[in-house]
């Protein structure tokens, strides 16, 4: 968690200029998608400002509002809050759910807690609150110390104007200038940021009632992290998954791949027809979840064989990726990097438990 390379995971999208929009729901950050009456998905745009990384879901609860996940930065959360005010005719946000502890889902918490002091409850799994305290807050502290050093290093390299002893091309210079601008913007966002912690936690389930709307917050086990929850609207048949299900192979850095499929098996039993994922567009039906389950099942089977055969990690990455590609590559964007990360995480888990 100490490496600045992690910034690439959350902060690698190109910057674009902001334009005044006549439509109040027009946004450089998000596409607002109505899912069912009173429920919207805020789908982060592919070329959004790089301070917006993940999706959010918005649910009307009578005269109050629930938002699910709060983005990487206060600026992204402020834009989401602006859209919520437009969509709901200025109803106040009463509940914020953190589906898991990763920065792109919780670092906007304080934007809502300061906007609705004494009113907002932040809800998460018990393990998520623990991990925000023990992992995310120390990580944020490290970023505050290390980002200025990274910016200085970028500027030094730009001043020297060489890469591997050769003059930089115009493209390389523009890329480095973009990295500097993005890193400076991120530092400005996080320099004084304090994480607002969940105020309500659950172990297995929590149900909220507002008029004829019921909202279930459910935990099915370890997967993307140790504390992933889903939000389920049984009447509307809408599911919000965080990063348990995305449009690709979710980030595996903190995952429990051996257990993930069983967790998804529990989720799959819910009676839902639409999914708002942590990343990617709104999904219809259960196909994406089923694709991910099938990949995880085949992944664990193949990696277990490689471990039992005594293969090294590099050997396992080559053989398992080749074995899985014919069936799964077509279903997942960024296949090469994502599958290798999944194989690595599964191999490390299985090799450790085999000893």
C-alpha positions in Angstrom: 0.0 0.0 0.0 3.0 2.3 0.3 3.8 2.6 -3.4 3.0 5.6 -5.4 2.4 3.3 -8.4 -1.0 2.8 -6.8 -1.9 6.2 -8.0 -2.1 4.8 -11.5 -5.0 2.6 -10.5 -7.1 5.6 -9.4 -5.7 8.6 -11.3 -4.7 7.8 -14.8 -7.5 9.3 -17.0 -6.9 12.3 -19.2 -7.9 15.7 -18.1 -10.5 17.6 -20.1 -11.7 21.2 -20.0 -14.9 22.1 -18.2 -17.7 23.6 -20.2 -20.8 25.4 -18.9 -23.8 23.2 -19.6 -27.4 24.3 -20.3 -28.8 21.0 -19.1 -28.5 20.9 -15.2 -27.9 17.1 -15.4 -25.1 17.5 -17.9 -21.7 16.8 -16.3 -18.1 16.4 -17.3 -17.8 13.7 -14.6 -20.9 11.5 -14.9 -23.7 10.3 -17.1 -26.9 10.3 -15.1 -28.9 7.2 -15.9 -32.4 6.7 -14.5 -32.7 3.0 -13.6 -36.2 2.9 -12.1 -38.3 5.7 -10.7 -36.4 7.3 -7.8 -33.2 5.4 -8.5 -30.3 6.7 -10.7 -26.8 5.5 -11.6 -24.0 8.1 -11.8 -21.8 6.4 -14.4 -18.3 7.9 -14.5 -17.4 9.1 -18.0 -14.6 7.3 -19.8 -12.9 10.7 -20.4 -14.0 12.3 -17.2 -11.7 14.5 -15.2 -9.2 12.1 -13.6 -10.5 13.0 -10.1 -13.6 10.9 -10.8 -13.0 7.2 -11.1 -15.9 5.1 -9.9 -19.7 5.0 -10.2 -22.3 5.9 -7.6 -26.0 5.0 -7.1 -28.7 7.4 -5.8 -31.9 6.2 -4.2 -34.8 8.3 -3.0 -36.2 7.3 0.4 -39.3 9.4 0.8 -38.0 12.9 1.6 -34.4 11.7 2.0 -31.7 10.3 -0.2 -29.2 7.5 -0.1 -26.0 7.6 -2.1 -23.8 4.5 -2.6 -20.0 5.3 -2.7 -18.4 8.7 -2.6 -15.6 8.7 -5.2 -11.9 9.5 -5.0 -11.9 13.2 -4.2 -14.1 15.9 -2.7 -14.5 17.6 -6.1 -16.0 14.4 -7.6 -18.3 14.1 -4.6 -19.4 17.7 -4.9 -20.3 17.2 -8.5 -22.3 14.1 -7.5 -24.0 16.1 -4.7 -24.9 18.8 -7.2 -26.5 16.2 -9.5 -28.4 14.7 -6.6 -29.9 18.0 -5.7 -31.1 18.4 -9.3 -32.5 14.9 -9.5 -34.3 14.9 -6.2 -35.4 18.5 -6.0 -32.9 19.4 -3.2 -33.7 16.5 -0.9 -31.0 15.9 1.8 -28.6 13.0 1.8 -29.5 10.9 4.9 -27.4 7.8 4.2 -24.1 7.1 2.5 -23.1 3.5 1.9 -19.4 2.5 1.4 -19.4 -0.8 -0.5 -15.8 -1.3 0.4 -12.7 0.6 1.7 -10.8 1.5 -1.5 -10.0 5.2 -2.0 -12.1 5.7 -5.1 -15.2 4.7 -3.1 -14.7 6.5 0.2 -12.5 9.6 0.0 -15.5 11.8 -0.8 -17.2 10.8 2.5 -16.2 14.0 4.3 -17.9 16.1 1.6 -21.2 14.6 2.6 -20.6 14.5 6.3 -19.7 18.3 6.3 -22.6 19.1 4.1 -25.1 17.3 6.3 -23.7 17.5 9.8 -25.5 15.6 12.5 -27.9 14.2 9.8 -25.8 11.8 7.7 -25.1 8.2 8.6 -22.3 6.5 6.8 -22.9 2.7 6.5 -20.4 -0.1 5.8 -19.4 -3.6 6.8 -17.5 -3.9 10.0 -14.4 -5.1 8.1 -14.6 -2.0 5.8 -14.5 0.4 8.7 -11.6 -1.5 10.2 -9.7 -1.4 6.8 -10.4 2.3 6.4 -8.7 2.9 9.8 -5.9 0.5 9.4 -5.1 0.7 5.7 -6.7 3.6 3.8 -6.0 6.4 6.4 -2.2 5.4 6.6 -2.1 5.2 2.8 -3.6 8.7 2.4 -1.1 10.0 4.9 1.7 8.5 2.8 0.3 10.1 -0.4 0.4 13.5 1.3 4.1 13.1 2.0 5.1 11.3 -1.2 3.2 13.2 -3.9 5.2 16.4 -3.6 8.4 14.3 -4.1 6.8 12.6 -7.1 5.8 16.0 -8.6 9.4 17.3 -8.1 10.8 14.2 -9.8 8.5 14.7 -12.8 9.5 18.3 -13.1 13.2 17.5 -12.9 12.8 14.9 -15.6 10.9 17.4 -17.8 13.7 20.0 -17.2 16.4 17.5 -18.2 14.3 16.6 -21.3 15.7 13.2 -21.8 14.5 9.6 -21.5 17.2 6.9 -21.3 19.8 9.4 -22.5 17.7 10.4 -25.5 15.9 13.7 -26.0 12.2 13.5 -25.2 9.7 13.5 -28.1 6.9 16.0 -28.1 4.5 13.2 -27.2 6.6 12.2 -24.2 6.8 15.8 -23.0 3.1 16.2 -23.2 2.5 13.0 -21.3 4.9 14.1 -18.6 3.3 17.5 -18.4 -0.1 15.8 -18.1 1.2 13.6 -15.2 2.5 16.7 -13.5 -0.9 18.5 -13.8 -2.8 15.5 -12.6 -0.5 14.9 -9.6 -0.7 18.5 -8.6 -4.5 18.5 -8.9 -4.7 15.3 -6.8 -2.3 16.8 -4.1 -4.5 19.9 -3.9 -7.5 17.6 -3.3 -6.0 15.4 -0.6 -3.6 17.8 1.1 -6.1 18.7 3.8 -8.4 15.7 3.4 -9.6 13.7 6.4 -11.6 10.5 5.9 -15.1 10.5 7.5 -15.5 7.1 9.0 -18.7 4.9 8.8 -21.0 5.6 11.7 -23.1 2.4 11.3 -21.7 -1.0 10.6 -23.2 -4.4 9.8 -22.0 -8.0 10.0 -24.5 -9.7 7.7 -27.5 -7.5 6.8 -29.3 -4.2 7.4 -32.7 -3.2 6.1 -34.0 0.4 5.7 -37.7 1.2 5.1 -39.1 4.4 3.7 -42.7 4.3 2.7 -43.1 1.4 0.3 -39.4 1.3 -0.5 -37.2 -1.3 1.2 -33.4 -1.2 0.9 -31.3 -4.2 2.0 -27.6 -3.9 2.6 -26.1 -7.4 2.5 -22.8 -9.1 3.1 -22.2 -12.5 1.4 -18.5 -13.0 2.2 -15.0 -12.1 1.0 -14.4 -11.2 -2.6 -12.9 -7.9 -3.9 -12.0 -7.1 -0.3 -12.9 -8.5 3.1 -15.9 -6.2 3.6 -17.8 -5.9 0.3 -21.5 -5.2 0.7 -24.2 -5.0 -2.0 -27.3 -2.9 -1.9 -30.5 -4.6 -3.0 -33.9 -3.2 -3.8 -36.2 -6.2 -3.8 -39.3 -4.5 -5.1 -37.5 -2.7 -7.9 -35.2 -5.7 -8.5 -32.1 -3.4 -8.6 -28.7 -4.4 -7.3 -25.7 -2.2 -6.5 -22.5 -4.2 -6.3 -19.5 -1.9 -5.8 -16.5 -3.7 -7.2 -17.8 -7.3 -6.5 -19.0 -7.1 -10.1 -17.7 -4.6 -12.7 -17.6 -4.5 -16.5 -14.3 -6.4 -16.4 -12.1 -8.4 -14.1 -12.1 -6.3 -10.9 -8.9 -5.1 -9.3 -7.3 -8.1 -7.5 -4.8 -6.3 -5.3 -6.7 -6.9 -2.0 -9.0 -9.7 -3.2 -9.8 -13.2 -2.0 -10.1 -15.0 -5.3 -10.5 -18.5 -3.8 -13.7 -17.3 -2.0 -15.0 -14.8 -4.5 -17.1 -17.2 -6.6 -18.9 -18.5 -3.6 -19.6 -15.0 -2.5 -21.1 -14.2 -5.9 -23.1 -17.4 -5.8 -25.0 -15.9 -2.8 -25.5 -12.6 -4.6 -26.7 -14.4 -7.7 -29.7 -15.9 -5.8 -31.1 -12.4 -5.3 -34.1 -11.7 -7.6 -32.7 -8.7 -9.5 -32.9 -7.6 -13.2 -30.5 -4.6 -13.3 -27.1 -4.0 -11.7 -25.3 -0.7 -11.0 -21.6 -1.8 -10.8 -18.7 0.0 -9.3 -17.2 0.5 -12.8 -18.8 0.3 -16.2 -22.3 0.8 -17.5 -25.6 -0.4 -15.9 -26.0 -4.1 -16.6 -29.2 -6.0 -17.5 -29.7 -9.4 -16.1 -27.0 -11.6 -14.4 -24.8 -12.3 -17.4 -21.8 -10.2 -16.1 -21.9 -11.8 -12.7 -22.1 -15.2 -14.2 -19.1 -14.5 -16.6 -17.0 -13.4 -13.6 -18.0 -16.5 -11.6 -17.1 -18.7 -14.5 -13.7 -17.0 -14.9 -13.0 -17.2 -11.1 -13.9 -20.9 -11.0 -11.7 -21.7 -14.0 -8.9 -19.5 -12.6 -8.8 -21.2 -9.3 -8.9 -24.7 -10.8 -6.0 -23.9 -13.3 -3.9 -22.1 -10.7 -4.3 -24.9 -8.2 -3.0 -27.4 -10.8 0.0 -25.1 -11.5 0.8 -24.8 -7.8 0.5 -28.6 -7.2 2.7 -29.2 -10.3 5.4 -27.0 -8.6 5.4 -24.3 -11.3 6.8 -20.9 -10.5 4.6 -17.8 -10.6 5.9 -16.8 -14.0 5.3 -20.3 -15.4 1.8 -20.2 -13.9 1.0 -16.8 -15.4 2.0 -18.1 -18.9 0.2 -21.4 -18.7 -2.9 -20.3 -16.9 -3.5 -17.3 -19.1 -3.0 -19.4 -22.2 -5.5 -22.0 -20.9 -8.2 -19.4 -19.9 -7.9 -17.0 -22.9 -9.9 -19.0 -25.5 -13.0 -19.1 -23.2 -12.7 -15.8 -21.3 -10.6 -13.2 -23.1 -13.5 -12.0 -25.2 -15.6 -11.3 -22.1 -13.2 -8.9 -20.3 -11.5 -5.7 -21.4 -7.8 -5.2 -20.5 -7.5 -9.0 -20.5 -3.7 -9.3 -20.4 -3.0 -7.1 -17.4 -6.2 -8.0 -15.5 -5.8 -11.8 -16.0 -2.1 -11.7 -14.9 -3.1 -9.8 -11.8 -5.8 -12.3 -11.0 -3.4 -15.2 -11.6 -0.8 -13.6 -9.3 -3.2 -13.1 -6.5 -4.7 -16.6 -6.7 -1.2 -18.2 -7.0 0.0 -16.3 -3.9 -3.0 -17.4 -1.9 -2.9 -21.0 -3.0 0.9 -21.4 -2.7 0.7 -20.0 0.9 -2.2 -22.3 2.0 -0.5 -25.3 0.5 2.6 -25.0 2.7 
